[in-house]
Amino acid sequence: MSTYLGMPTAPPGVGHLRGTQPFDIAARRALGNSQLRRNLANATSTIRARRAAVVGELPDWEALREAGRAIKAETMAHLDRYLEQLEEQVTARGGTVHWARDAIEANRLVTGLVTDAGAREVVKSKSITTDEIGLNEALAAAGITAHETDLAELIVQLGHDRPSHILVPAIHRNRAEIRDIFLREMPGADPGLTDAPADLTAAARTHLRQRFLAARVGISGANFAVAETGTLGVVESEGNGRMCLTLPETLITVMGIEKVIPRWQDLEVFLQLLPRSSTGERMNPYTTLWTGVTPGDGPQRFHLVLLDNGRTAALADQVGRQALHCIRCSACLNVCPVYERTGGHAYGSVYPGPIGAVLSPQLTGVEENASLPYASSLCGACYQACPVKIDIPSLLVHLRARHVEERRQRRVPSPESVTMAAAAWVMASPGRYAAAQRAGQAGRVLGRDGRIRRLPPPLSAWTSARDAPVPPPETFRDWWRRERGTAQ
């Protein structure tokens, strides 16, 4: 789909969707942090076990997954129609809908709405979409302070850090590190604060209570938006989100356009899939649904900002659009052997792990995040865990192919294409191939303990990320001649 509602396809996304280094370089640094690896292994193994237990209780789990996949596929096929219906219903119920082509436009809209409300401070519920566009930084540039209220997001904010996980942004921190952050950065923190979870939670509650009561503007994301009724929904575990959604006079919700679902009844499917796949719970402790504005109850001004930021470009790819089915449960992160060892920061984007490896390149343009589709062993665990059956391994291969094709269009051939062309020339001739095999035997002098750990350029690009096996003592042709007496 190249347009929706008469708008041109969005330009490549901007915001926190790309890092300053390719994944392989950033990952190498993360692998050297043993404390990070321990924190990640402990957290992901715990979440995996909880998820497996509650998923195993449902005899129709696979049918639910298929239902979720079908709903998302139908929504993407008719996204323009459902977005128009959503706008109509939200407007009819007293809300105001704004359309943002990219992060810059979304930040400008939200900053203007906060300023119009006369506020210099806002409270925010957890929202990965506002992290995507860099909203906190945009608000700060306008002299507006954003207070994160989700406990993990608060830890990240006070620690001057970046989220490392979709569901648990501070998964890379342990309790002792969190206590140190609170003591260092939280005004009025008790010097005798311990790292017991109850004590850390109580400190955060005290810190946030006055901000909740004083805030005039709340900012949220949305897990779902029902086109049929104009209803928005947020699911959470702490209750801080509900405070943001109900106490302020003005509520601003920033939502990616792919979060819309067609019918109220569709919530029946997703409210079973999401909590089991994300937190390993049968249902979320807090499920907040609101429709427009209700006089005398809750915020009296409601603004919905619908964000593109590269999503229509992803939608135009008949294969790649599967990534837009994601319901942000993070199940794929918790089973991924790559993510478990590197953490989320190595991906550079606010969307880490397997889903980030296929979503971020499509939002920014593949060449802007060309290393991410290679951040996988293609083991397939992510597909088995995904509650809406996104075939992430196939998407990774698809995006790798797109990267190769886009590089092929360049006038100056890449080292990879030159290497592949040379390999094709060598393998096209039995004589040249036999000569190359004999030349490869020289590599034995570079090996140690059966591995070659360092090769000169340009082959150093391989050994910088992985070892190469030492060539065998003889080639297959030589072995065949010795064993069978004839060369083949």
C-alpha positions as CSV (number, residue, x, y, z in Angstrom):
1,M,0.0,0.0,0.0
2,S,1.7,3.2,-1.1
3,T,-0.8,5.6,0.4
4,Y,-3.5,5.7,3.0
5,L,-6.1,8.4,3.5
6,G,-4.5,10.3,0.6
7,M,-1.2,10.5,2.4
8,P,2.1,9.4,0.7
9,T,4.1,6.5,2.0
10,A,6.0,7.7,5.1
11,P,9.7,8.5,4.7
12,P,12.2,6.3,6.5
13,G,11.6,6.3,10.2
14,V,13.6,8.5,12.6
15,G,14.1,8.4,16.3
16,H,15.6,5.6,18.4
17,L,15.5,2.9,15.6
18,R,19.2,2.7,14.8
19,G,22.4,2.5,16.7
20,T,25.7,4.1,16.1
21,Q,27.5,0.8,15.4
22,P,26.6,-2.4,13.5
23,F,25.2,-5.2,15.6
24,D,28.4,-7.4,15.4
25,I,30.6,-4.6,16.8
26,A,28.1,-3.7,19.6
27,A,27.5,-7.3,20.4
28,R,31.1,-8.1,20.9
29,R,31.3,-5.4,23.6
30,A,28.2,-6.8,25.3
31,L,29.6,-10.3,25.3
32,G,32.5,-9.1,27.3
33,N,30.2,-8.0,30.2
34,S,29.8,-11.2,32.3
35,Q,27.4,-9.4,34.8
36,L,25.1,-8.5,31.9
37,R,25.0,-12.1,30.7
38,R,24.2,-13.4,34.1
39,N,21.4,-10.8,34.6
40,L,19.9,-11.7,31.2
41,A,20.1,-15.5,31.7
42,N,18.4,-15.3,35.1
43,A,15.6,-13.1,33.9
44,T,14.8,-14.8,30.6
45,S,14.9,-18.3,32.0
46,T,12.4,-17.2,34.7
47,I,10.0,-15.7,32.2
48,R,10.3,-18.7,29.9
49,A,9.4,-21.1,32.7
50,R,6.4,-19.0,33.7
51,R,5.2,-18.7,30.1
52,A,5.5,-22.4,29.5
53,A,3.4,-23.2,32.6
54,V,0.4,-20.9,31.7
55,V,0.5,-21.7,28.0
56,G,0.4,-25.4,28.8
57,E,-2.9,-24.9,30.6
58,L,-4.8,-24.1,27.4
59,P,-5.7,-27.0,25.2
60,D,-6.6,-24.5,22.4
61,W,-3.4,-22.5,22.5
62,E,-2.5,-23.2,18.9
63,A,-6.0,-22.3,17.8
64,L,-5.7,-19.0,19.6
65,R,-2.4,-18.4,17.9
66,E,-3.9,-19.0,14.5
67,A,-6.9,-16.7,15.3
68,G,-4.5,-13.9,16.3
69,R,-2.5,-14.4,13.1
70,A,-5.7,-14.3,11.0
71,I,-7.0,-11.1,12.7
72,K,-3.7,-9.3,12.2
73,A,-3.4,-10.4,8.6
74,E,-6.9,-9.2,7.8
75,T,-6.3,-5.9,9.5
76,M,-3.1,-5.2,7.5
77,A,-4.9,-6.1,4.3
78,H,-7.5,-3.4,5.0
79,L,-5.6,-1.0,7.3
80,D,-6.7,2.2,5.6
81,R,-10.4,1.3,6.2
82,Y,-9.9,0.4,9.9
83,L,-7.9,3.5,10.6
84,E,-10.6,5.7,9.1
85,Q,-13.2,3.9,11.1
86,L,-11.1,4.3,14.3
87,E,-10.8,8.1,13.6
88,E,-14.5,8.4,13.1
89,Q,-15.4,6.6,16.3
90,V,-12.9,8.4,18.5
91,T,-14.0,11.7,17.2
92,A,-17.7,10.9,17.7
93,R,-16.9,10.2,21.3
94,G,-15.2,13.5,22.1
95,G,-11.6,12.7,21.2
96,T,-9.3,14.3,18.7
97,V,-7.2,12.3,16.3
98,H,-3.9,13.5,14.9
99,W,-1.9,11.9,12.1
100,A,2.0,11.9,12.3
101,R,4.1,10.8,9.3
102,D,7.3,10.4,11.3
103,A,8.9,10.9,14.6
104,I,9.6,14.6,14.0
105,E,6.0,15.3,13.3
106,A,4.7,13.3,16.2
107,N,7.1,15.0,18.7
108,R,6.0,18.4,17.4
109,L,2.3,17.5,17.8
110,V,2.7,16.1,21.3
111,T,4.9,19.0,22.5
112,G,2.3,21.5,21.1
113,L,-0.6,19.7,22.9
114,V,1.3,19.7,26.2
115,T,2.2,23.4,25.8
116,D,-1.5,24.2,24.9
117,A,-2.6,22.5,28.1
118,G,-0.3,24.9,30.1
119,A,1.8,22.1,31.5
120,R,5.5,22.0,32.1
121,E,5.5,18.4,33.5
122,V,3.9,15.2,32.3
123,V,3.5,11.7,33.7
124,K,4.0,8.9,31.2
125,S,3.0,5.3,31.3
126,K,5.2,2.7,29.7
127,S,5.2,3.3,25.9
128,I,7.7,1.8,23.6
129,T,6.3,3.9,20.8
130,T,7.2,7.2,22.6
131,D,10.7,5.6,23.1
132,E,10.8,4.9,19.4
133,I,10.3,8.6,18.5
134,G,12.5,10.0,21.3
135,L,9.6,11.9,22.8
136,N,11.2,12.5,26.2
137,E,14.2,14.3,24.5
138,A,11.8,16.4,22.4
139,L,9.8,17.4,25.5
140,A,13.0,18.3,27.4
141,A,14.1,20.5,24.5
142,A,10.9,22.4,24.9
143,G,11.4,22.8,28.6
144,I,8.9,20.1,29.6
145,T,9.8,17.4,32.1
146,A,8.5,13.8,31.5
147,H,8.3,11.5,34.5
148,E,8.3,7.8,33.7
149,T,6.0,6.0,36.0
150,D,6.5,2.3,35.0
151,L,9.0,0.9,37.5
152,A,11.4,-0.4,34.9
153,E,11.2,2.7,32.8
154,L,11.8,4.8,35.9
155,I,14.9,2.8,36.6
156,V,16.1,3.4,33.0
157,Q,15.3,7.1,33.2
158,L,17.0,7.6,36.6
159,G,20.0,5.6,35.4
160,H,20.4,7.8,32.3
161,D,20.2,4.5,30.4
162,R,18.3,3.0,27.4
163,P,15.7,0.2,27.5
164,S,17.1,-3.3,26.9
165,H,13.9,-5.3,26.6
166,I,10.4,-4.6,25.2
167,L,8.6,-5.8,28.3
168,V,11.2,-5.4,31.0
169,P,13.2,-2.3,30.0
170,A,15.7,-2.7,32.9
171,I,16.2,-6.4,32.5
172,H,19.9,-5.8,32.2
173,R,20.0,-4.5,35.8
174,N,20.0,-6.5,39.0
175,R,18.6,-5.4,42.4
176,A,21.9,-4.2,43.8
177,E,22.4,-2.0,40.7
178,I,18.8,-0.6,41.0
179,R,19.3,0.3,44.6
180,D,22.5,2.2,43.8
181,I,20.6,4.1,41.0
182,F,17.9,5.0,43.4
183,L,20.3,6.2,46.1
184,R,22.2,8.3,43.6
185,E,19.4,9.8,41.5
186,M,16.1,9.6,43.4
187,P,15.5,12.8,45.5
188,G,14.8,11.9,49.2
189,A,15.7,8.3,48.9
190,D,16.3,6.7,52.3
191,P,20.1,6.2,52.7
192,G,19.3,2.8,54.4
193,L,17.4,1.6,51.3
194,T,18.0,-2.2,50.7
195,D,17.8,-4.1,47.5
196,A,14.7,-6.1,48.6
197,P,12.0,-5.8,45.9
198,A,9.4,-4.6,48.4
199,D,11.7,-1.8,49.5
200,L,12.6,-0.7,46.0
201,T,9.0,-0.7,45.0
202,A,8.0,1.4,48.1
203,A,10.7,3.9,47.3
204,A,9.4,4.3,43.7
205,R,5.8,4.6,45.0
206,T,6.8,7.4,47.3
207,H,8.8,9.1,44.6
208,L,5.9,9.0,42.1
209,R,2.8,9.7,44.3
210,Q,3.0,13.5,44.3
211,R,3.8,13.5,40.6
212,F,0.6,11.5,39.9
213,L,-1.5,13.9,42.0
214,A,-0.1,17.1,40.5
215,A,0.1,16.1,36.8
216,R,-2.2,17.9,34.4
217,V,-1.2,15.9,31.4
218,G,-0.7,12.2,31.0
219,I,1.0,10.5,28.0
220,S,0.4,6.8,27.2
221,G,0.8,4.2,24.5
222,A,-1.8,1.7,23.5
223,N,-1.7,-2.1,23.2
224,F,-4.9,-2.1,21.1
225,A,-7.4,0.3,19.5
226,V,-10.8,-1.1,18.4
227,A,-11.9,0.4,15.2
228,E,-15.5,-0.7,15.7
229,T,-16.0,1.4,18.9
230,G,-13.0,3.8,19.1
231,T,-11.9,2.1,22.3
232,L,-8.2,2.2,23.4
233,G,-6.7,-0.4,25.7
234,V,-3.6,-0.6,27.9
235,V,-2.6,-3.7,29.8
236,E,0.0,-3.6,32.6
237,S,1.0,-5.2,35.9
238,E,1.6,-2.3,38.3
239,G,-1.3,0.1,38.2
240,N,0.9,3.1,37.3
241,G,-0.5,3.2,33.8
242,R,-4.0,3.4,35.2
243,M,-3.0,6.4,37.3
244,C,-1.7,8.1,34.1
245,L,-4.8,7.2,32.2
246,T,-7.4,8.4,34.7
247,L,-6.0,11.3,36.9
248,P,-4.7,14.0,34.5
249,E,-7.1,16.5,32.9
250,T,-5.6,15.8,29.5
251,L,-4.6,12.4,28.1
252,I,-2.4,12.1,25.0
253,T,-2.0,8.6,23.5
254,V,0.7,7.9,20.9
255,M,0.0,4.7,18.9
256,G,1.6,3.1,15.9
257,I,-1.0,2.6,13.2
258,E,-0.6,-1.2,13.2
259,K,-2.1,-1.4,16.7
260,V,-5.7,-1.1,15.4
261,I,-7.9,-4.2,15.5
262,P,-11.2,-4.4,13.7
263,R,-13.8,-5.5,16.3
264,W,-14.4,-5.5,20.1
265,Q,-14.7,-9.3,20.0
266,D,-11.1,-9.5,18.8
267,L,-10.0,-8.4,22.2
268,E,-11.1,-11.9,23.4
269,V,-8.3,-13.4,21.5
270,F,-5.5,-10.9,22.2
271,L,-6.3,-10.6,26.0
272,Q,-5.5,-14.3,26.2
273,L,-2.5,-14.4,24.0
274,L,-0.7,-11.3,25.3
275,P,-0.4,-11.8,29.1
276,R,0.6,-15.5,28.8
277,S,3.2,-14.7,26.2
278,S,4.6,-11.6,27.9
279,T,4.5,-11.9,31.7
280,G,3.5,-15.5,32.1
281,E,0.2,-14.6,33.7
282,R,-3.3,-15.8,32.9
283,M,-4.5,-12.2,32.6
284,N,-2.9,-8.8,33.2
285,P,-3.5,-7.4,36.7
286,Y,-4.6,-4.1,35.2
287,T,-6.5,-3.9,31.9
288,T,-7.7,-0.3,31.2
289,L,-10.1,0.5,28.4
290,W,-11.4,3.9,27.5
291,T,-13.6,5.3,24.8
292,G,-13.3,9.0,24.0
293,V,-14.3,11.5,26.8
294,T,-16.8,10.9,29.6
295,P,-18.0,14.1,31.3
296,G,-17.0,14.2,34.9
297,D,-15.0,11.0,34.8
298,G,-11.3,10.8,33.8
299,P,-9.5,13.1,31.4
300,Q,-11.7,15.7,29.9
301,R,-9.5,16.1,26.8
302,F,-8.3,13.1,24.9
303,H,-5.9,13.2,21.9
304,L,-4.9,10.2,19.9
305,V,-1.7,10.5,17.8
306,L,-1.5,7.9,15.0
307,L,2.1,7.3,14.1
308,D,3.4,6.0,10.7
309,N,7.2,6.4,11.0
310,G,7.9,3.9,8.3
311,R,5.0,1.6,8.9
312,T,3.3,2.1,5.5
313,A,6.7,1.4,3.8
314,A,6.8,-1.9,5.7
315,L,3.2,-2.6,4.7
316,A,4.1,-2.3,1.1
317,D,6.3,-5.4,1.4
318,Q,3.9,-8.4,1.0
319,V,6.4,-10.6,3.0
320,G,7.9,-8.1,5.4
321,R,4.5,-6.7,6.6
322,Q,4.2,-9.7,8.9
323,A,6.4,-7.7,11.3
324,L,3.5,-5.3,11.8
325,H,1.5,-8.2,13.3
326,C,3.6,-7.9,16.5
327,I,1.7,-7.3,19.7
328,R,4.9,-6.5,21.7
329,C,4.8,-9.5,24.0
330,S,8.6,-10.0,23.9
331,A,8.2,-13.8,23.9
332,C,10.7,-14.0,21.0
333,L,13.4,-12.2,23.0
334,N,13.1,-14.6,25.9
335,V,13.8,-17.6,23.8
336,C,16.5,-16.1,21.5
337,P,20.0,-17.4,22.2
338,V,21.5,-14.3,20.6
339,Y,19.5,-11.8,22.6
340,E,20.2,-13.8,25.9
341,R,23.9,-13.3,25.4
342,T,24.0,-9.7,24.0
343,G,21.0,-7.9,25.6
344,G,19.0,-5.3,23.9
345,H,21.5,-2.4,23.6
346,A,23.5,-4.2,21.0
347,Y,20.6,-3.9,18.5
348,G,20.8,-0.1,18.6
349,S,17.0,0.1,18.3
350,V,14.3,0.3,21.0
351,Y,13.0,-2.9,19.4
352,P,15.6,-5.5,20.2
353,G,15.8,-9.2,19.7
354,P,14.3,-11.2,16.8
355,I,11.3,-8.9,16.3
356,G,13.6,-5.8,16.3
357,A,15.9,-7.5,13.7
358,V,13.0,-7.6,11.3
359,L,10.9,-4.6,12.3
360,S,13.6,-1.9,12.7
361,P,15.2,-2.3,9.2
362,Q,11.8,-2.0,7.6
363,L,10.9,1.2,9.6
364,T,14.2,2.9,8.7
365,G,15.0,1.3,5.4
366,V,17.0,-1.9,5.2
367,E,20.3,-0.2,4.5
368,E,20.1,1.9,7.6
369,N,20.0,-1.2,9.7
370,A,21.6,-3.7,7.4
371,S,23.4,-5.7,10.2
372,L,20.2,-6.5,12.2
373,P,18.8,-9.3,9.9
374,Y,22.1,-11.1,10.4
375,A,21.7,-11.0,14.2
376,S,20.3,-14.5,14.3
377,S,21.2,-18.2,14.2
378,L,17.9,-18.9,12.3
379,C,17.2,-21.5,15.0
380,G,13.4,-20.9,14.7
381,A,12.7,-20.6,18.4
382,C,11.2,-17.1,17.9
383,Y,8.6,-18.5,15.5
384,Q,7.6,-21.2,17.9
385,A,7.1,-18.7,20.7
386,C,5.3,-15.9,18.8
387,P,1.6,-15.8,19.8
388,V,0.6,-14.5,16.4
389,K,2.8,-16.8,14.4
390,I,5.1,-14.3,12.8
391,D,7.6,-16.3,10.7
392,I,10.6,-14.3,11.9
393,P,13.2,-16.7,10.4
394,S,11.7,-16.4,7.0
395,L,11.6,-12.6,7.4
396,L,15.2,-12.5,8.4
397,V,16.2,-14.4,5.2
398,H,13.9,-12.1,3.2
399,L,15.5,-9.0,4.5
400,R,19.0,-10.4,4.0
401,A,18.0,-10.9,0.3
402,R,16.7,-7.4,0.1
403,H,20.0,-6.1,1.5
404,V,22.0,-8.1,-1.1
405,E,19.8,-6.8,-3.9
406,E,20.1,-3.2,-2.7
407,R,23.9,-3.4,-2.4
408,R,23.9,-4.9,-5.9
409,Q,22.5,-1.7,-7.3
410,R,25.5,0.3,-6.3
411,R,28.0,1.3,-9.0
412,V,31.0,0.3,-6.8
413,P,30.7,-3.4,-6.0
414,S,30.9,-4.4,-2.3
415,P,33.7,-6.6,-1.0
416,E,31.1,-9.3,-0.5
417,S,29.9,-9.2,-4.1
418,V,33.5,-9.3,-5.3
419,T,34.2,-12.3,-3.1
420,M,31.2,-14.1,-4.3
421,A,32.0,-13.4,-8.0
422,A,35.5,-14.7,-7.5
423,A,34.2,-17.8,-5.8
424,A,31.8,-18.4,-8.7
425,W,34.7,-18.1,-11.2
426,V,36.9,-20.5,-9.2
427,M,34.1,-23.1,-8.8
428,A,33.1,-23.0,-12.5
429,S,36.3,-24.8,-13.4
430,P,37.5,-28.2,-11.9
431,G,41.1,-27.2,-12.5
432,R,40.7,-23.8,-10.8
433,Y,38.8,-25.4,-7.9
434,A,41.5,-28.0,-7.4
435,A,44.2,-25.3,-7.4
436,A,42.3,-23.3,-4.9
437,Q,42.0,-26.3,-2.6
438,R,45.7,-26.9,-2.7
439,A,46.4,-23.2,-2.0
440,G,44.0,-23.4,1.0
441,Q,46.2,-26.0,2.6
442,A,48.6,-23.2,3.4
443,G,46.1,-22.0,6.0
444,R,47.2,-24.8,8.3
445,V,50.2,-22.8,9.4
446,L,47.8,-20.1,10.8
447,G,45.8,-22.5,13.0
448,R,46.1,-23.3,16.6
449,D,44.1,-26.0,18.5
450,G,42.2,-26.7,15.3
451,R,41.0,-23.1,14.8
452,I,42.1,-20.1,12.9
453,R,41.3,-17.1,15.0
454,R,42.9,-14.3,13.0
455,L,43.2,-13.8,9.2
456,P,44.7,-10.9,7.3
457,P,42.3,-8.4,5.5
458,P,39.9,-8.8,3.8
459,L,39.4,-12.3,5.4
460,S,39.7,-10.6,8.8
461,A,36.0,-9.6,8.4
462,W,35.2,-13.3,9.0
463,T,37.6,-14.0,11.9
464,S,36.7,-10.7,13.7
465,A,33.3,-12.3,14.6
466,R,34.0,-16.1,14.4
467,D,36.7,-18.7,14.2
468,A,37.6,-20.5,11.0
469,P,38.4,-24.3,11.1
470,V,41.9,-25.3,10.1
471,P,41.9,-27.0,6.6
472,P,42.2,-30.8,6.8
473,P,45.6,-32.4,6.1
474,E,44.5,-33.4,2.6
475,T,41.8,-32.3,0.2
476,F,38.9,-34.6,-0.7
477,R,40.4,-35.2,-4.1
478,D,43.7,-36.2,-2.7
479,W,41.9,-38.6,-0.2
480,W,39.9,-40.1,-3.0
481,R,43.0,-40.6,-5.2
482,R,44.8,-42.3,-2.3
483,E,41.8,-44.5,-1.3
484,R,40.4,-45.3,-4.7
485,G,43.3,-44.8,-7.0
486,T,41.5,-42.4,-9.4
487,A,40.8,-38.7,-9.2
488,Q,37.2,-37.4,-9.6
